[in-house]
Amino acid sequence: MSVSYNLFASSDSKNFEDSYIPLAEKSRPDSLEEIIGHKKILSPDSSLLQQIKSGKLQSLIFWGPPGVGKTTLARVIAKELNIPNVSISAVTSGKKELKEIADRAQFVKRNSGKSTILFIDEIHRFNKAQQDGLLHSVEDGTLILIGATTENPSFEIISPLLSRCQVIKLDSLNKEELKQIIIRAIKSDDVFSKLDVKLSGLDKLISLGSGDARKTLNLLEVCFNIVKVKNKKADITPELVKKAAESNVLYYDKKGDYHYDTISAFIKSVRGSDPDAAVYYLARMLEAGEDPMFIVRRLIVLASEDIGNAEPYALSLATAAMQAVHNVGMPEARIILSQVTTYLVSCPKSNAAYLAIDAAIKDVKENPDVPVPLHLRNAPTKLMKDEGYGEGYKYPHDFPQHFVNETYLPDKLKNKRYYFPSELGREKTLKERLNKLWKNKYK
């Protein structure tokens, strides 16, 4: 018995005949030939197209900005291969649902010999345990994973799962591609296609769409909702597009891509020492209802990652801000967040501490069994003392300036350097002291 189930419901499904369907959904391509853009990854000799044509698809990770067609590609691939497929979002799904899907896919595999495509939107939202839960089914071919993410998979997807997937990067759509998508969307709509539409505000529409097809089509739909139609003629002017953008719901979803886009822009503005941009994105998040505690937690991380020892006080201030924001709450918390943000923006920057720990972790992973030098080991028992534990250790406080030139790293790594202090802020002073102590080792 063959079992097939499909959660990629098409827009013409009977269940949705009488429901409102957004323009962006109605105009989705149904075949590879209808997909606009991404010519490189869909060229005749591309790996992806060859896999689709052969019917032997490797698990995939689609990585790219919002609205470039990650979900659309997954839907079209599932349709082209004509095999069972399931679509879920990592925002709303957990290990229990993954297990149920895997169990069903095993049943399908046993009875039909077919694998099941599992599309996971925003796969970067799954934690390590949830991603681990996918490994066995992906490895034995029960599931063909297609993940979509706006984040760098190298940082967000666990290595064992990533090694079993082909990462395909999707670039933002260009102006000409967005124009084609807009025209096709108008032609595909039962109402808009009957109008004589003039797109005098096309450039404005594309500009405000920021390379995001879904965002662009949502804005176009708002334009049609407010445009004045006369004699079946409608002009989507630049002024109308601007008005539509101002009246439209703020493009920010605490569980969606724009949430991460905005917090990313905020953090990068602080890192880039631009107070005006940082305060703007802060205001944008607060006006959209973002949790102030989420913002301040990110500032605490930034205080160490991007400022570090160039201004150690930054971490103290950011940590104090968390307590203050918690005690005060909104709307007054906005003032606290603005104070901390503008201070961190204005601080000298250094990522030396961040780079140091990551470099050290790399060596630890590559050399897991390097022994701790004997003279640095604790010797609480006679046996340990007899073995030489602690022998020859020099207590720094017994020496001038409370320092002694000693070897602390294991022999295999004794010449390694992880910390490269910058020449900025207080870190410059730390660097000067280290160079005096260690004879220009930190030059």
C-alpha positions as CSV (number, residue, x, y, z in Angstrom):
1,M,0.0,0.0,0.0
2,S,1.3,3.4,-0.9
3,V,0.7,6.4,1.4
4,S,1.2,10.0,0.2
5,Y,0.4,13.1,2.2
6,N,1.1,16.7,1.2
7,L,1.0,19.8,3.3
8,F,2.2,22.0,0.5
9,A,-1.4,23.0,-0.2
10,S,-1.7,24.9,-3.5
11,S,-3.5,28.2,-3.7
12,D,-6.3,26.6,-5.7
13,S,-7.1,24.0,-3.1
14,K,-10.8,23.5,-2.4
15,N,-10.2,24.2,1.2
16,F,-9.2,27.7,0.3
17,E,-11.6,28.5,-2.5
18,D,-13.6,31.0,-0.4
19,S,-10.8,32.3,1.7
20,Y,-8.7,35.4,1.2
21,I,-5.4,34.5,-0.4
22,P,-2.6,37.1,-0.5
23,L,-1.3,38.3,-3.9
24,A,2.1,36.9,-3.1
25,E,0.6,33.5,-2.5
26,K,-1.6,33.5,-5.5
27,S,1.3,34.4,-7.9
28,R,3.7,31.7,-6.7
29,P,5.2,29.7,-9.5
30,D,4.0,26.1,-10.0
31,S,7.0,24.8,-12.0
32,L,10.7,25.4,-12.4
33,E,10.1,27.1,-15.8
34,E,8.0,29.8,-14.0
35,I,10.6,30.6,-11.4
36,I,12.1,34.1,-11.9
37,G,15.7,34.7,-11.0
38,H,18.4,32.2,-9.6
39,K,19.6,31.4,-13.1
40,K,22.9,30.1,-11.9
41,I,21.5,27.4,-9.5
42,L,18.8,26.4,-12.0
43,S,21.0,26.4,-15.1
44,P,20.8,23.2,-17.3
45,D,24.2,22.0,-16.0
46,S,23.6,23.0,-12.3
47,S,23.8,20.3,-9.6
48,L,20.3,21.1,-8.3
49,L,18.6,20.8,-11.7
50,Q,20.5,17.5,-12.5
51,Q,19.4,16.1,-9.2
52,I,15.7,17.0,-9.8
53,K,15.8,15.5,-13.3
54,S,17.4,12.3,-12.1
55,G,14.9,12.0,-9.2
56,K,17.8,11.6,-6.8
57,L,17.7,14.6,-4.6
58,Q,20.3,15.3,-1.9
59,S,19.1,17.0,1.3
60,L,19.4,20.8,0.8
61,I,19.7,24.0,2.8
62,F,18.5,27.1,1.0
63,W,20.2,30.1,2.5
64,G,19.3,33.6,1.5
65,P,17.5,36.8,2.6
66,P,13.7,37.0,3.0
67,G,11.5,36.9,0.0
68,V,13.9,35.4,-2.6
69,G,11.9,32.2,-3.1
70,K,13.2,29.6,-0.7
71,T,9.8,28.2,0.1
72,T,8.7,28.5,-3.5
73,L,11.7,26.4,-4.7
74,A,11.0,23.8,-2.1
75,R,7.3,23.5,-3.2
76,V,8.2,23.3,-6.9
77,I,10.9,20.6,-6.2
78,A,8.4,18.5,-4.3
79,K,5.9,18.9,-7.1
80,E,8.5,18.0,-9.8
81,L,9.6,14.9,-7.9
82,N,6.0,13.8,-7.1
83,I,6.9,12.2,-3.8
84,P,5.4,12.6,-0.3
85,N,6.2,15.9,1.3
86,V,5.6,17.7,4.5
87,S,6.1,21.4,5.3
88,I,6.7,22.7,8.8
89,S,8.0,25.9,10.5
90,A,10.8,25.6,13.1
91,V,9.0,28.5,15.0
92,T,5.9,26.3,15.8
93,S,7.2,22.8,15.6
94,G,9.2,20.6,18.1
95,K,10.7,17.2,18.7
96,K,7.4,15.5,19.1
97,E,6.2,16.6,15.7
98,L,9.5,15.7,14.1
99,K,9.2,12.2,15.5
100,E,5.7,11.8,14.2
101,I,6.8,12.9,10.7
102,A,9.8,10.5,10.8
103,D,7.6,7.6,11.9
104,R,5.1,8.3,9.1
105,A,8.0,8.7,6.6
106,Q,9.3,5.3,7.7
107,F,5.9,3.8,7.0
108,V,5.8,5.3,3.6
109,K,9.4,4.1,2.8
110,R,8.6,0.6,3.8
111,N,5.4,0.4,1.7
112,S,6.3,2.4,-1.3
113,G,10.1,2.7,-1.3
114,K,9.8,6.4,-1.6
115,S,11.5,9.0,0.6
116,T,9.6,11.9,2.1
117,I,10.6,15.5,1.5
118,L,10.6,17.5,4.8
119,F,10.7,21.2,4.3
120,I,11.6,23.2,7.4
121,D,11.2,26.9,7.2
122,E,13.5,28.9,9.4
123,I,15.5,25.8,10.3
124,H,18.0,27.9,12.2
125,R,15.4,28.3,14.9
126,F,15.7,24.6,15.8
127,N,18.1,24.0,18.8
128,K,20.8,21.3,18.7
129,A,18.6,18.6,20.2
130,Q,15.9,19.2,17.6
131,Q,18.5,19.2,14.7
132,D,20.1,16.0,16.2
133,G,16.7,14.4,16.0
134,L,16.7,14.7,12.2
135,L,20.1,13.0,11.7
136,H,19.1,9.3,11.5
137,S,16.1,9.8,9.1
138,V,18.2,12.0,6.8
139,E,21.2,9.7,6.9
140,D,19.2,6.5,6.0
141,G,17.2,8.3,3.3
142,T,13.8,8.2,5.0
143,L,13.7,11.9,4.9
144,I,15.0,14.3,2.3
145,L,15.5,17.5,4.2
146,I,15.0,20.9,2.6
147,G,15.8,23.6,5.1
148,A,15.3,27.4,4.6
149,T,17.3,29.9,6.6
150,T,18.2,33.6,6.5
151,E,21.2,32.9,8.8
152,N,24.6,31.5,7.9
153,P,24.2,27.7,8.1
154,S,27.8,27.4,9.2
155,F,26.8,29.0,12.5
156,E,23.2,27.9,12.9
157,I,23.2,24.3,11.6
158,I,25.0,21.5,13.6
159,S,28.0,20.1,11.7
160,P,26.7,16.5,11.4
161,L,23.5,17.7,9.8
162,L,25.2,20.3,7.6
163,S,27.6,17.7,6.3
164,R,24.7,15.7,5.0
165,C,23.2,18.6,3.1
166,Q,24.1,20.7,0.0
167,V,24.0,24.4,0.9
168,I,22.5,26.5,-1.9
169,K,22.8,30.3,-1.5
170,L,20.0,32.4,-3.0
171,D,20.8,36.0,-3.8
172,S,18.5,38.9,-3.6
173,L,16.3,39.5,-6.7
174,N,17.4,42.3,-9.0
175,K,15.2,45.1,-10.3
176,E,14.4,43.4,-13.6
177,E,13.5,40.2,-11.9
178,L,11.2,42.0,-9.4
179,K,9.6,43.8,-12.3
180,Q,8.8,40.5,-14.0
181,I,7.3,39.2,-10.7
182,I,5.1,42.2,-10.3
183,I,3.8,42.0,-13.8
184,R,3.1,38.3,-13.5
185,A,1.3,38.9,-10.2
186,I,-1.0,41.5,-11.7
187,K,-1.8,39.1,-14.6
188,S,-2.5,36.2,-12.2
189,D,-5.1,38.1,-10.2
190,D,-8.7,37.8,-11.2
191,V,-9.5,41.4,-10.4
192,F,-6.2,43.3,-11.1
193,S,-5.8,41.6,-14.5
194,K,-9.0,43.2,-15.7
195,L,-7.7,46.7,-15.1
196,D,-5.6,48.9,-17.3
197,V,-2.7,49.2,-14.8
198,K,0.0,51.9,-15.2
199,L,3.0,51.4,-13.0
200,S,4.5,54.9,-12.9
201,G,5.7,54.2,-9.3
202,L,7.5,51.0,-10.2
203,D,10.9,52.2,-9.2
204,K,9.5,53.3,-5.8
205,L,7.7,50.0,-5.3
206,I,10.9,48.0,-6.0
207,S,13.0,50.3,-3.9
208,L,10.7,49.9,-0.9
209,G,10.5,46.2,-1.5
210,S,14.3,45.9,-0.8
211,G,14.8,42.9,-3.0
212,D,12.1,40.9,-1.2
213,A,9.5,39.6,-3.6
214,R,6.9,38.9,-0.9
215,K,7.3,42.3,0.7
216,T,7.1,44.0,-2.7
217,L,3.9,42.1,-3.6
218,N,2.3,42.8,-0.2
219,L,3.0,46.5,-0.8
220,L,1.6,46.3,-4.3
221,E,-1.6,44.7,-3.0
222,V,-2.0,47.6,-0.5
223,C,-1.6,50.0,-3.4
224,F,-4.5,48.2,-5.3
225,N,-6.6,48.4,-2.2
226,I,-6.3,52.2,-1.9
227,V,-5.9,53.2,-5.6
228,K,-8.7,55.2,-7.2
229,V,-10.0,53.2,-10.2
230,K,-11.6,55.2,-13.0
231,N,-12.9,53.6,-16.2
232,K,-11.1,50.5,-15.2
233,K,-7.8,52.4,-15.2
234,A,-5.4,52.4,-12.2
235,D,-2.1,54.3,-11.8
236,I,0.3,53.0,-9.2
237,T,2.1,56.3,-8.7
238,P,5.2,56.9,-6.5
239,E,3.0,58.9,-4.1
240,L,0.5,56.1,-3.8
241,V,3.3,53.6,-3.1
242,K,4.7,55.8,-0.4
243,K,1.2,56.2,1.1
244,A,0.7,52.5,1.0
245,A,4.0,51.9,2.8
246,E,3.1,54.3,5.5
247,S,-0.4,52.9,6.0
248,N,0.7,49.3,5.8
249,V,1.5,47.2,8.9
250,L,5.1,47.8,10.0
251,Y,7.3,45.1,8.4
252,Y,8.4,43.5,11.6
253,D,7.3,40.2,13.0
254,K,8.7,39.0,16.3
255,K,8.6,35.4,15.0
256,G,9.6,36.2,11.4
257,D,12.5,37.2,9.2
258,Y,12.1,41.0,9.8
259,H,12.6,40.4,13.5
260,Y,16.1,39.1,12.8
261,D,16.8,41.6,10.0
262,T,16.1,44.5,12.4
263,I,18.0,43.2,15.4
264,S,20.9,42.4,13.0
265,A,20.8,46.0,11.6
266,F,20.7,47.3,15.2
267,I,23.7,45.3,16.4
268,K,25.7,46.1,13.3
269,S,24.9,49.8,13.7
270,V,26.2,49.7,17.3
271,R,29.3,47.8,16.2
272,G,29.8,50.3,13.4
273,S,29.7,53.2,15.8
274,D,26.7,54.9,14.1
275,P,24.5,56.3,16.9
276,D,21.8,57.6,14.7
277,A,21.2,54.3,12.9
278,A,21.4,52.4,16.1
279,V,18.7,54.6,17.8
280,Y,16.5,54.4,14.7
281,Y,16.5,50.6,14.7
282,L,16.0,50.6,18.5
283,A,12.9,52.8,18.0
284,R,11.7,50.6,15.2
285,M,11.9,47.5,17.4
286,L,10.2,49.2,20.4
287,E,7.4,50.6,18.2
288,A,6.8,47.1,16.8
289,G,6.4,45.7,20.4
290,E,9.7,44.0,20.7
291,D,10.6,42.7,24.2
292,P,13.0,45.2,25.7
293,M,14.7,42.3,27.6
294,F,15.6,40.7,24.3
295,I,17.2,43.9,23.1
296,V,19.2,44.4,26.3
297,R,20.5,40.8,26.3
298,R,21.9,41.4,22.8
299,L,23.6,44.5,24.1
300,I,25.2,42.6,26.9
301,V,26.7,40.1,24.3
302,L,27.8,43.0,22.1
303,A,29.6,44.7,25.1
304,S,31.9,41.7,25.3
305,E,32.0,40.6,21.6
306,D,32.6,44.0,20.0
307,I,33.9,46.3,22.7
308,G,35.6,44.0,25.2
309,N,38.7,45.4,26.9
310,A,38.7,48.6,24.8
311,E,36.1,49.7,27.4
312,P,35.4,47.1,30.1
313,Y,32.8,49.3,31.7
314,A,30.5,48.7,28.7
315,L,29.7,45.2,30.0
316,S,29.0,46.6,33.5
317,L,26.6,49.2,32.1
318,A,24.8,46.8,29.8
319,T,24.4,44.3,32.7
320,A,23.1,47.1,34.9
321,A,20.7,48.1,32.1
322,M,19.1,44.6,32.2
323,Q,18.1,45.0,35.8
324,A,17.0,48.6,35.2
325,V,14.8,47.6,32.2
326,H,13.3,44.7,34.2
327,N,12.5,47.0,37.2
328,V,11.1,49.9,35.2
329,G,9.4,48.4,32.2
330,M,8.0,50.2,29.2
331,P,7.6,53.0,28.2
332,E,10.4,54.4,30.4
333,A,12.7,51.5,29.6
334,R,13.1,53.1,26.2
335,I,15.2,55.9,27.8
336,I,17.5,53.3,29.5
337,L,17.9,51.4,26.3
338,S,18.7,54.6,24.4
339,Q,21.3,55.6,27.0
340,V,23.1,52.3,26.9
341,T,22.9,52.0,23.2
342,T,24.4,55.4,22.5
343,Y,27.2,54.8,25.0
344,L,28.1,51.4,23.5
345,V,27.9,52.9,20.0
346,S,30.4,55.6,21.1
347,C,32.9,53.3,22.8
348,P,36.1,52.2,21.1
349,K,35.7,48.8,19.6
350,S,37.7,45.6,20.0
351,N,36.8,42.0,19.2
352,A,40.1,40.6,20.6
353,A,38.5,38.7,23.5
354,Y,35.9,37.2,21.2
355,L,38.6,36.1,18.7
356,A,40.8,34.8,21.5
357,I,38.3,32.4,23.0
358,D,37.2,31.0,19.5
359,A,40.8,30.4,18.5
360,A,41.5,28.7,21.8
361,I,38.4,26.5,21.5
362,K,39.6,25.5,18.0
363,D,42.9,24.3,19.4
364,V,41.2,22.5,22.3
365,K,39.0,20.6,19.7
366,E,42.0,19.8,17.5
367,N,44.2,18.8,20.5
368,P,41.8,17.3,23.1
369,D,44.4,15.2,24.9
370,V,47.3,17.8,25.4
371,P,48.3,17.3,29.1
372,V,48.5,20.2,31.6
373,P,52.1,20.9,32.5
374,L,53.1,19.2,35.7
375,H,54.2,22.3,37.5
376,L,50.7,23.8,37.1
377,R,48.9,20.8,38.5
378,N,47.5,20.8,42.0
379,A,49.1,18.3,44.4
380,P,46.7,17.6,47.2
381,T,48.1,14.1,47.9
382,K,51.5,12.7,48.6
383,L,51.3,10.4,45.6
384,M,50.7,13.4,43.3
385,K,53.7,15.3,44.9
386,D,55.8,12.2,44.3
387,E,54.7,12.2,40.7
388,G,56.0,15.8,40.3
389,Y,52.7,17.6,40.4
390,G,53.2,21.3,41.2
391,E,57.0,20.9,41.3
392,G,58.8,24.0,40.2
393,Y,55.8,26.3,40.2
394,K,56.7,29.9,40.8
395,Y,54.2,32.0,42.8
396,P,54.0,35.4,40.9
397,H,53.3,37.4,44.1
398,D,56.8,36.5,45.4
399,F,58.4,38.3,42.5
400,P,58.8,42.0,41.6
401,Q,55.6,43.5,40.0
402,H,53.9,40.3,41.0
403,F,55.1,38.7,37.8
404,V,57.4,35.9,36.7
405,N,58.3,34.8,33.2
406,E,56.9,31.3,33.3
407,T,55.5,28.8,30.8
408,Y,51.8,28.2,31.3
409,L,50.7,26.6,28.1
410,P,51.2,22.9,27.3
411,D,54.5,22.2,25.5
412,K,52.7,21.4,22.3
413,L,51.1,24.9,22.3
414,K,53.7,26.9,24.2
415,N,54.3,29.4,21.4
416,K,50.6,29.9,20.5
417,R,48.9,33.3,20.8
418,Y,45.2,33.7,21.1
419,Y,44.8,37.2,22.5
420,F,45.8,40.1,20.2
421,P,44.9,43.3,22.1
422,S,44.0,46.3,20.0
423,E,45.4,49.8,20.1
424,L,42.1,51.3,21.1
425,G,40.7,52.6,24.4
426,R,41.8,50.9,27.6
427,E,43.0,47.9,25.7
428,K,45.9,49.9,24.5
429,T,47.1,50.3,28.1
430,L,46.6,46.5,28.7
431,K,48.7,45.8,25.6
432,E,51.5,48.1,26.7
433,R,51.6,46.3,30.1
434,L,51.6,42.9,28.5
435,N,54.5,43.9,26.2
436,K,56.6,45.1,29.1
437,L,56.0,41.8,31.0
438,W,56.4,39.5,28.1
439,K,59.2,41.3,26.3
440,N,57.2,42.5,23.3
441,K,55.3,39.2,22.8
442,Y,52.1,41.2,22.2
443,K,53.5,43.7,19.8
